[in-house]
Amino acid sequence: MGRSPTSQANSGETPLRLLVVEDDKDLNRQLVTALEQAGYAVDRAHDGEDGWFLGDTEPYDAIILDIGLPKKDGIRVLEDWRAAGRKTPVLILTARDRWSDKVRGFDAGADDYVAKPFHMEEVLARIRALLRRAAGHASSDLVCGPILLDTRGGRVAVDGNPIKLTSHEFRLLSYLMHHTGRVVSRTELVEHIYDQDFDRDSNTIEVFVGRLRKKLGVDAIQTVRGLGYIIAPPGIEADPATPKSAH
Ligand code: CA
């Protein structure tokens, strides 16, 4: 099941960690494949109980949730997540002729919907928009000092020069840039840049950060000793309260 960290960083959208809950096996596979090709780390569930459990215990950046699910209805799954305080952005999949599903879905806490049958491109675009909104960004470009990260094209540039990153380097940078100004712990990074089946090792985070500094500039990512890493918010050179480590 383990998916290798192939170099997908330049082929798609913001690579973060997603969950797909869909009982139709073909559709589930198509969604997972398309999302993985776009560079996301993706977990899957085929019924409402498994889906609810994963969404309740794993820190996904967004979830695609079918409404008609065995074992536990999609609306119930969503209601239970929201009742438990889970704020993960959720895109629901509804049947085209069931307008009432959309109403029930929004009332239950859905952030957006796509009606079946859909074009995969629309799902990808809506997921990108959800992730941007969740991070408080209106544009598909994230800019921080000289660094530009194009979430739509999956590209990174420093001072206008394109930089080639591996998929894990891209995910790590993308996560930090979606959360500029906040210290992100190594554990949190591990949880968000690998899918469930990947052999996780928090020591590798240090390696990725080291490589990113080589490619982007040593000051691109600050270490906050004992706490984690931070990228200063746009327009701010470095947070004076942030102790700057010697890397
Ligand atoms: Ca279904």
Residues whose N, C-alpha, C, O or C-beta is under 5 A from the ligand:
A	BS01	CA	D23 D24 D66 G68 L69
